[in-house]
Amino acid sequence: MDLLVISNIVLWLIVVVFAVIIYALTRQIGVLYERVAPAGALAINQKIEAGQVAPELTLQTMASTLVNVGGVRDNGHSQLLFFISPTCPVCKTLLPAIKSAAKAEADWVDVVFASDGKNDDHQGLIEKQGLASFPYIVSEVLGKSFGIAKLPYAVLIDQQGVIASMGIINSREHIDSLFEAKEHQVASIQEFMSKQAYPAK
């Protein structure tokens, strides 16, 4: 009987100790969450940068229509160029998120898909992924004009033809980070968080 009482006391002590440890870890996780800034799209580009006027091009889409890239937009919308490749697995996994973002933000941004290579490869991607309703440009000139070296990559051009934000896109959060950067008038979310942590005097 004494052993049973002692074992119960020991077990309760262990439970209390574990409860305290879990509470302490939970608080620590909360502190870390506040300190770690959200990771926005990483802008790796040696040719252009946010704040510059975007190159102005008029290019033909896969549907044989003409699309103006850059410049002042007649409809007052911004323009999101999403550079992809039919052979890029990450690009394909992001397409549902891009289409969802295009629908959710349709009142202020127009999405344009861009790439280079053989038209046949892209036509298959358009049909399989349901991209026929979007302008889809296959042009080596476009990628070179915007200094695109890695995929998937996105460039957000505002309604005045100025590059608002850009970067490598690996998730829906990265897409949203471009929109947030434009809203806060910074080049990236990282810059915004830096200003929040170290405000200008």
N, C-alpha and C positions, 0 to 999 in steps of 0.2 A: 504493500500500500504506500509506504514512504517513497519507494522508487518511482511509482506512478506519479505521485505528487511532484517529486523532484523533476521528473522528465517533462511533465506539463509546464512547470515553471521555466525550465530551460528552453523548451520549444517557444513559449510566449516571449521570452527574452530575445530569441533569434528572430521571431516575427517582428518585434518592435525595432530591432537593430536594422533589419532589412527595410522596414518601412521608412526609417530615418534616412538610410542610404538612398533609396529610390526618390524620396522627396528632395534630397540634396542634388541628385543627378538631374532631376526634372528642372530644378531652378537653374542649374548650370547650363543645361541645353537651351533654356529660355534666354539666358544671357548671351550665349554664343549666337543664337538666332538673331538677336538684335545687333550684334557686332558684325556679323558676316553680311556684306552687301549682296543684293541679288546680282547674278551674273548676266550681264547684257550681252548682246552680240558683239563679238570682238572684231574691230575694224583693222584689217591688215591690208593696206593699200599704199603703194608708194607713188601713185600717179595723181590721185585726187584725194580730197579730204572734205569733211563736213564744213559747210559755210561757203564753199566755192560754187560758182555757177556750173551747172551740169552741162556736159557736151550736148549740143543740139543736133539731132539726127532725124531724118525721115526714112523709115525702113518698111519693107514689105513683110507682112505676116505670112504664116503658113496658109492662111485662108485667102491670100492674094489681096488683102486690104493694106492701106498705108497707115502707119502709126507714127505720130510725132513723139520723140523721146526728148525730154528736157524742154526748156523754153517756158514762157508764160502760158498757163493752161486756160483755155477758153471757158471750160466748165467750172473753174475755180477749185478743182480737185488736185490733190497731191497724186504722185505716181510712184508705185512700188515696183521696181524691177527685180524680179526673182530669177537669178541665174542658176540653171540646172543642167543635168545631163541624163540621157536615157540609160547610161551605164553607172549612174551614181545611186547606190542603194539608199543612202540617207535622204537624198532628194526625193525619192519616191515615197518614203515614209512620212515626209513633211507635207506632201501635196494635200492631204485632207485638211491639215491645219491651215495651210495657205488659202484654200478655198473657203474654209470657215471664216477666216479673218477677212477675206475679201467681201463675203456676204455681210458680216457684222459691221464692217467699216465702209460699206458701199456709199454712204452719204458724203464721204470726203476723200476717199482714196480709190484709185484705179490700179488694178494689178496687171502687170505685163510679164509674161514668161519669156525668158531669153536663153539662148544657147548657141552652139555652132555645130558643124558636122554635116552628116548626110540627112537630107530631108526625110527619107524613108524611115530612118530610125525614130525621128521625132514624130512622124505621123502615127506610128504605132503607139508611142507614149501618149499622145493626145487622145487617141481613141480608147485606149485601155484605162486611162486615168480620168476621163471625162473633162478634158480641158478645152473642148471646142468652143466654149462660150467666152474664152479669154483670148486676148491678142497673144500670139506665140511667134516670136521672132527668132529666126535662125540666121545669125550674122556674126562673123568673126570680128568685123569692124566694131560692133557694139561692145563686145567683151574687152577688146583692146582699148577702146576709148575710155572705158571706166576702170581700166587697170585690174580686171578680174583675173586672179591667179589660182584661187581655191574655191571649191564648191561644197555645199550650196552657199550662195552669197546673195545678199539683198542690198539694194540701194533705194532709199526713200528720198524722192525729189519733191519739194514743196510746190505750191501753186504758182510761185514766181520763178520756178526753174532753178532753184538753189538746192544743193544737196543738204538735206536736213539731218540724215543719219545713215549709217551703212554698217555692214559687218557680216561675218560668217554666221550662218543660221543652222543650228542643230536641234532646235525645239520651238514649240509655240511661244514659250517665254521669250526667246530671242526675237521673234517677230514682234511681240508686244513691246519689247524693250526699244525697238526702233520708233514705234509710235509714241511711247512715253518720252523718249529723248526729244522728239520733235515738239511735243506738247510743252516740255520744260525748256525748250530752246537751248539745248546742249547737244554736243556731238555724240554723247553716249550716256548710258545710265551710270557707268563708272564715274564719269565726270560730274554728274549730278550728285552722286553719293559723296564724292570728294568735296564738293562745295558745301554739302550739308554738314559734313564733319569738320571742315575748315572754312567757315564763311569768311568772305573778304571783309577786311576791316575798313 
